[in-house]
Amino acid sequence: MRLVLLALAFILLLCSCAEPVPAQKRDYVGHWQSPSMSLLILEDGTVAYKRYKNGGSTSVEGPLQSFEGDDFSVGIGFFSTTFIVNEPPNNNDGQWTMVVDNERLIKQPSYSH
């Protein structure tokens, strides 16, 4: 029972640390994909990332910490990752694209605005 309560407290801490996506960065919100990468950014600042490369995969799930220009950081304290945005979200003829860590991503239609 003690372990369950500790786990619940940790989950609540993680959720409470997320910074909502600022109004000027609303175009980042959505489910972005390429054949080898998936990036989900929710309005409340929750981020989930998975990338397949060189026979393995890397994943990150956590709260949005901040934006520095076009780049953004995800995680808590020392356990954070900065995503380099080579091209910010852009709408070309109704299709949203963004380049993150040199990977061109397309926003899935259910999240387009």
C-alpha positions as CSV (number, residue, x, y, z in Angstrom):
1,M,0.0,0.0,0.0
2,R,2.8,2.4,0.8
3,L,4.4,1.8,-2.6
4,V,1.1,2.5,-4.4
5,L,0.7,5.8,-2.5
6,L,4.3,6.7,-3.3
7,A,3.7,6.0,-7.0
8,L,0.5,8.0,-7.0
9,A,2.3,11.0,-5.4
10,F,5.1,10.8,-8.0
11,I,2.5,10.7,-10.9
12,L,0.7,13.8,-9.4
13,L,4.1,15.6,-9.2
14,L,4.8,14.8,-12.8
15,C,1.4,16.1,-13.9
16,S,1.6,19.3,-11.9
17,C,5.0,20.2,-13.4
18,A,3.8,20.6,-17.0
19,E,3.8,24.1,-18.4
20,P,0.8,24.6,-20.7
21,V,1.8,25.4,-24.3
22,P,1.9,29.2,-24.6
23,A,-0.6,30.9,-26.9
24,Q,2.1,32.0,-29.3
25,K,3.2,28.3,-29.7
26,R,-0.2,26.8,-30.2
27,D,0.8,25.5,-33.6
28,Y,3.1,23.0,-31.9
29,V,0.1,21.2,-30.3
30,G,-0.8,18.0,-32.0
31,H,0.3,14.5,-33.0
32,W,3.3,14.8,-35.4
33,Q,4.6,11.8,-37.3
34,S,7.1,10.5,-39.8
35,P,7.9,6.9,-40.7
36,S,10.5,6.8,-37.8
37,M,9.3,9.3,-35.3
38,S,6.1,10.2,-33.3
39,L,5.8,13.3,-31.3
40,L,2.6,14.2,-29.3
41,I,2.3,17.6,-27.7
42,L,-0.9,18.3,-25.7
43,E,-2.2,21.8,-24.8
44,D,-1.7,21.1,-21.1
45,G,2.1,20.6,-21.7
46,T,2.2,16.8,-21.8
47,V,4.7,15.5,-24.3
48,A,5.3,11.9,-25.6
49,Y,8.1,11.1,-28.1
50,K,9.3,8.0,-29.8
51,R,12.0,7.6,-32.4
52,Y,13.3,4.5,-34.2
53,K,16.9,4.6,-35.4
54,N,19.8,2.3,-36.0
55,G,17.8,-0.8,-34.9
56,G,16.6,0.6,-31.6
57,S,14.3,3.1,-30.2
58,T,14.3,6.1,-27.9
59,S,11.3,7.4,-26.1
60,V,10.6,10.4,-23.8
61,E,7.4,11.1,-21.9
62,G,7.1,14.1,-19.5
63,P,6.0,17.6,-18.9
64,L,6.9,20.5,-21.1
65,Q,9.4,22.7,-19.3
66,S,9.9,25.6,-21.6
67,F,10.5,27.0,-25.1
68,E,13.8,28.6,-26.0
69,G,13.1,30.3,-29.4
70,D,11.6,27.4,-31.5
71,D,13.3,24.7,-29.4
72,F,11.5,23.1,-26.4
73,S,12.6,21.2,-23.3
74,V,10.7,18.2,-21.8
75,G,11.3,16.5,-18.4
76,I,11.9,17.3,-14.8
77,G,15.0,18.9,-13.4
78,F,18.2,17.2,-14.5
79,F,16.1,14.5,-16.3
80,S,15.2,16.7,-19.3
81,T,15.7,16.7,-23.0
82,T,15.8,19.6,-25.4
83,F,14.2,19.1,-28.8
84,I,15.9,21.1,-31.6
85,V,13.3,22.5,-34.0
86,N,15.0,23.0,-37.3
87,E,11.8,24.4,-38.9
88,P,8.8,25.5,-36.7
89,P,5.3,24.4,-37.5
90,N,4.2,25.6,-41.0
91,N,0.9,25.2,-42.8
92,N,1.5,24.5,-46.5
93,D,-1.8,24.2,-48.5
94,G,-3.6,22.6,-45.5
95,Q,-0.8,20.3,-44.4
96,W,1.1,21.2,-41.2
97,T,4.8,20.2,-41.2
98,M,7.6,20.7,-38.7
99,V,11.3,19.6,-38.6
100,V,12.5,18.3,-35.2
101,D,16.0,17.0,-34.8
102,N,16.4,17.0,-38.6
103,E,13.3,14.8,-39.1
104,R,10.4,16.2,-41.1
105,L,7.1,15.5,-39.3
106,I,3.5,15.9,-40.5
107,K,0.7,16.9,-38.1
108,Q,-2.0,14.3,-38.1
109,P,-5.4,15.7,-39.4
110,S,-7.2,15.1,-36.1
111,Y,-5.0,17.8,-34.6
112,S,-4.9,20.3,-37.4
113,H,-6.6,23.7,-37.0
